Amino acid sequence: MKKKYNQIILLCLLSIVLGSCKKYLEIQPEDKYTEDQIFSNESAIQEVLNGLYNSLANNSLYGANLTTTAIETLAQRYNPSGYSDLTIIYSYLQQYNYSDIYSVQPFFDDLWTQAYFTIAQANKFIAKLDEANQNGVISTEKADLLKGEAIGIRALIHFDLLRLFGPIYSTSPDEDAIPYYTKANAKTQPILPASQVMDSILSDLSNAQELLENDPIIVRGIVASEDFYSSYRNQRLNYYAIMALRARVCLYAGNTILAHDLAKEVLDEGENLFPWLNYSIVLEPDNPDRIFSTEVLFGIYNFNMYTNFTNYFSSDLRDDQILSAHPDKLIQVFENNENDYRYTTTWLNSVKGYRIFYKFADIPDQTKPWRFIQPLIRKSELYYILAETETDSEAALNYLNTVRYNRGLIDLTNVSAINTEIQKEYKKEFWGEGQLFFYYKRKNISNIPNGTDGYDWSTVSPVYVVPLPLSETTPR
């Protein structure tokens, strides 16, 4: 990164525009336009923001690695059964073989580079957006909305880099973690202690929430419209998604009181905008809504979603190519309960003789607005946060039972087992969404179920701290 950030900051803006501003390019020759020209056009500014979200959806980030594939393998979700070109990296990741120089180290270097590339994009966008606002190209109200989203993107990526490469925060908050970039210049930033990174993340999220206080979602909800600033706000880092992300970060930082208050505030003010999905839609035989789309506070448009399904999860793959779960593990995780919507609609029987992960498989009806949506923040997480941080045990159990009821399960009655049941819910709810490994790391759980075995008594000791890439640590 010491060398790469200099290159990134010079190339990032052009990359966004070449990838997103196709209409602008049709009227402006590629070798003629400059940053000032791009940010003298409100439509082009909108396209640059879209480019940031497209960058998030890159397979190196939330399109695959931080949601469906690599991060879930670290959580022992899958049972990579071979060493094909497609699965060898996942076999090594499952073993926490971070020292492998041929696949694992280049893999994390690529993730790191794409993450800071997107951060550089966001920082350049923020700086040029401020100039466009000062020059009257875009109103303050609209600029605040876009700036709040960009700052939120910056915080989101830094947080997941901290969760992946940083120390176990609950025990070692003062250990070195990652650099934090907030400027659009090419000046290399030092590697900071985890606590300082956390402070910067929380500061960014607080600023983003303030900038988004007039978010159209608050008044209009989730709507489909021709207006760029109000349409499908759940596919952007909206006001409620930022608050929910703050709750997630606060919980990770150990600030349970603020985490509880933020989660409660989101539900008190905005829960009606994200209603529980009716079970009949979940179980619809032809076009099941396996992502519970109405409950998603923020999801990115993942244009590689169905290609990834074909490449990693399809029953057409050989056994040594597919990412699948041990059959007994599925039974154990879902407690052999066929009433759980997350089990019956997501894990389908196949010609292979075992269940295949269908959560992100395509559906026949291509008009559904939730096609290609990769969930990153969903309502149920807020209920889990409330259940974990609530001091009243009966109220905590009620929060947990609310999610269970909306997943087809009966109420629990044993308040003494609340933490065990929350962990069970993380295993069921977030498969393919990248949250379980970070849950384990936050709780510093020393042994987790082995992905190669279907039973909890066979465990592994996870290596939670991924070494920084060589591109960051090697002297130049």
N, C-alpha and C positions, 0 to 999 in steps of 0.2 A: 504493500500500500504506500510505502514511502515514495516509491517511484511511480506507482500506477495512478495515484490520485492526481498527480500532475497531468497525466495523459487523460484521465477521466474528465476532469473539469474542462479541458479544452474541447473534447469531442461530444460531451453529453447533450448539449442543446441541439446540435445538428442532428444527432441520432434521433432525438425525440421528434423533430420536425419531419425528417425523412421517413420516419415510421408512422406518423399520424396525420400530418398536414397535407394530404394528397390534393385536396381542392386548391390549397394555396399554391402548391407547386405547379398546378396546371396553368396558373396565370403569372407565376413568377419563376423565371429560369433558375435552376438549382445553383448555378455558379454566381448568381447576382444577389441573393437575399442575405441579409445580415440579421444579427440579434435585434437591432433596433427596428428593422422592417417587420420582423415577426411580432414584436411586442407593440407595434403601432396598429395592430389589427385585432379586435376583440375575438373574432372567430378563431384566429390563429392561436390566441392565448388559450382558448378553450381546448383546442386540439393538443396543445402542449400538455395541459393537465391530463387529458386522456392518455397521453403518452406515458405519464407517470404511472397510471393504473395498469397500462399494458406492461410496463416494466415489472411491476409487482407480480404479474401473472406469468412471468418467465418461469420455465421449468426449474431453473436454478434456485428460484425463491418459492413463492406460494403456488405456482402452477403445479408443482410436484414435490420438490425436496422438503419444503417446510410444511407440507400438508399430508399428501397421500403416500409418499414413498420413503425417503431417507429417514425423516424424523420419526416415522412410525416404526421403522425397522429398529431404531435405537431403543424404542419402547418395547421391543420384543413382540410386536404385533404379528409379524409374519414368520414363516418357516421356510426361508430360501433353501431349496433342496438341491441346488446344483451350482456349477460354476460356468454357466453360459455367459456370453458377452453381455447379456442384459442383467443378469442377477449376481455376478461375481462381486460387484461393489456392495451389494446388500448383504451378502454372506459375510464380508469383512466388517461391515458396519454392525451387524448383529453380534459379532465377536468383539466389538470395540477395538478393532485393530487399526488404531489411528496412525500407526507408524508406517503403514504400507505406502511406499513411495510411488508405486505404479498406478494406483487407482484412488485410494482414499485421500491422500494428501492433495493430489490435483483436484479431486472432487470438492473438498472444502475450500481450496483456493478459488475455484470457480464460483462457489456460493458467496464467498467473502467479496470477491471482485464485483459480482453482479449487485450485491447489496449496497456497496459503497458507490457503485456507478449510479444506482437509483437515488441514493442520498445526494450525490453531486447534482443530479438532475433537479431534485427538489430544491436544493439550495440556490441553483442558478435561476430556477423558476420564481422563487420567492423574491430574489433581488430584482429581477427584471419586471416582475409584477408591480413592485413598489414604484418603480420608475414610470411604468405605464399609468398607474393611478395618479401619480403626481402630474403627468403630462395630459391628463384628461381623457386617455384612451378608454378607460374603464372606470365605472363609478366606484366610490368607496365601498358601498354596500356589496357590490358584486366582487370586488377585489378581496374584501374581508372573507367572503365565503370561500373563494378559491385558495387564499393564503392559509386559512384554517385547515383546509383539507391537506395542503402540501406539508404544513408543519406536522399534521397528524401522521402522514406517511413517513416523514423523517423519524418521528418518535417510534412508530410501529416497528420499523426495520431495526433501529438501534436496540430496541427492547429485545427483539428476538435474537439479535447477535449477542447481546448480553446474556440471555438465557442459554445460548448454545456454547459460546466461547468463554463466558465469565465463570467465576468461582461459584460454589454453592453459597448463595447469598445469605441464607439463614445462619451460616456458621462463619463465613469469611468475607464480609462486605467490604473490607479494606484492602483486599488483594487486588492486584492489577487485573483489568478486564479488557477493554477495547478503547479505541479513540472515539471521540464524538465530534462530528463535523456539523457546523451551523453556518458556515460562510461559503460564498461562491468563489473564493479565491483558491489557489492551488497550494496554500501553505499547509504543510504536514502537521497534523495534530498529535500530541503525545498519547500514549496508552494510559488511561486513567484508572484509578481504583473503581471498583464496582459501585461503591456508594456515590461517587461523583457522577458516574454515568447515569445512575438511577435518578439523581437530583435533576440532571439535564432532561431526562425523559419526562419526568413529572412536570417540569417547568414548561416544556414544549406542549404537553397535553393540556395544561392549564391555559396557556395562551391560545391554543387551538379552540378550546371550548368557548373562551371569551369571544374570539373572532366569529364563531358559528352561532352566537346567541340569537341571531335573526334567521337561522336556517329555515327555508320554506317547509321543511318536514314538520316543524313544530305546529304549523297551522294547517297545512294541506295534507300531511301524511305521505304515504307512498302512492304516487300517481304516475301515470304515463302521459307525457305531454310533449309538445314540441319545444318547450322552454328548457334550455340547457341547465338552468339553475335550479329547477324544481323536479325534474323528471327522474324517477327511479332513484331516489336518494339513498335507498338501502344498498345500492351498488357503488356508493361513494362513502367516504368517511364523514358521515353526518354528525349532527350535534349529539344524538343519543349514543351513536357508536363510539364517539370520542369519550363520553362519560363512562361507558361500559369498559373501554380499554383502560381508562384511568383506574377503574375498580380492579381490573385484572393486575395492573402494575402495582397498585397499592398492596394487594394481597401478597404478591410476590415479594414485596419489600418488607412485609411484616406489619404494615399499618392496617390492622384489621378493622379498626373503627371507621377510618375513612373509606376503606373498601366497602364496608357494609352500607355506609351512608350513600355512597355514589350508586351502588347497585339498587338500593331502595328508591333513590331519586329517579333513576331511569324508569323503573317499573311504575312508580307513582304517577309520573308525568306522561310517559310514552308507551306504556304497555299495550294500550288499545290499538296502537299503530302496528304492532307486531303480534297479532292474535295467534293462539295455538292452532295448529293445522287440524282441520276436521279429519277424523280417522278414516272416513270414507274416501278422502282424497289420497291419504297415505296408502291405502290398500287398493286403490283403483287398479284393476288388473292390467290395463293396456298402457296407461301413462302415470304410474305412481310417482308421487312427489317425495322421493327418498331423502331429500335434503331438508324437508319441513320448511319450505321456502318462506312462508309468511312470518316465521319466527327469526329469520336472519336479520340482524341489525346491520351487518356489513358483510358483503361478499363481492369478490372480484369476478369479472368476466374472464373466464379461463378458456381461451380459444383452443387450447391443446387438450381439453378435458377428455374428449372421446378418443382421440389418438392415444392418449396415455392409457386409457382403459384397454384399448386394443393391444398396446405394447406390454402392459404389465399384469393385467388381471383377466383377460379374456380366456375362456375355456378352449379356444383354438390354439393356445400356446402349449408347448411341451411342458411336462412337469418340472423340468429343470430351468424353465424360463419364467414361470408364473410366480407372482407374489400372492401367496395364499396363507391362510391361517391353519394351524393344526386343528383337525376336526374336533378333537376332544376339548381343545381350548375354547372353541366357539360355544360348545355346550356348557362349559364351565363359566365363561364370561356372562352368558345370557341365562345362566341357571336353568338351562333346558326348558325355557319358557317360550312356547310358540305364540303367546299372546303379545309379546314385546314387538311393537312395530319396527323397531330398529333391527330386529333379527329377521323377521319374516320377509321384509321387503328389500333388505340390503344384502343378505346372504342367501343366494339361491342355489338349489341343487343343480348339478351339471352332469354332463356325460362323463366327466372324469371320476364320478363317484364321490366327490366331496363338494362342499359349498364354495361358490365363487363370490367375490366381493363386487357387488353391482351398484354400490351407492352412486357412483359417477358414470354409470352406463347411459347411453343415449336412449331416447324414447321415440315412438313413432310420430307423435304430434309435435312438429317442429315450430309451432306457434306459441308454445308455452313460454311465458316471460322468464321463467327460472332456468331454462336450458343454459348450460355453460356457466352457471353461477357456482363458484367455489366459496363455501361459507368460511368466514374467518372469525366472526363474532356472532354468537346467537343468544337468544333470550334465556335459554335453559342455564347457561353459565352463570347468569346473574342470580338465579335461584340457588345454585350450588354455592356461590359466594355467600349469599345470605344464610344458607344452612350452616356453613362452616364458621361464620363469624357471629351468629346470633347467640346471645347469652341465655336466652330462654330456650330450654331444650325442647319443649313442646312446640314452640314457634318454629324452631329449626327443623324439626321433623315435618311440620306442615309444609314448609318450603320444599323439602325434598319430595314429599308425597304429591305435591302439585305437579311436578315434572313426571313422576311415575304414573299418575292418573292419565296424563296426556300422552303416555307411551303405551297405554293398555294394561298397566300393572295395578295390583291392589295396594292399598295403603300399608305402610310399615307401622309397627306399634312400639318397637323397642328403642327408646330414646338413648339408651346406653351405647348402642352400636352405630350412632350417627356417622362417625368418621369413617368407619368401615364401609358403610353404605354409600357415602359420598365417593369414596374411591371406586366402588363398583360402578357407580353412575358414570364417572369419567371414562371407564373402560368401555361402557356401552354407547355413550352419547357421542363421543368425539372420534370414532374410528374414521381414519382418513382425513382428519382435520388438524392433526399435529399438536394436540394439547396434552396427551398422556405423559410423554417423556418429560415435559416441563413440569407437570404435576408431581411426578416422582422426584424430580430434582429439587423442586421447591420444598417438598416434605423430607428430602434427604433420606429416602427409603433405601436401606442398604442392600436388600435383596428383592428382586422382582421376578415374576413368573417367566420361565425360560420359553422363548418362542418355539423351540424345537420340541417341546413337551406340552401335553395338554393339561397338565395338572399343576396346581400351585406348589406342591411340595418339591418340584424340580425348579430351582431358581438360579439366577445369575446375579453377580454383583456388577451393577452398571457403572461405567466410567462416565461420569456426568460432565466433566470438563474437557471439551474438545480443544486440543492445542491450537494456538494461533497459526495461521498459514505461514509458510516460509517467506512468502512475499512481504509479510508484515515484519517478521523478526530478523530476517537476514540483513546484515549491514550492506549498505550500497557504497 
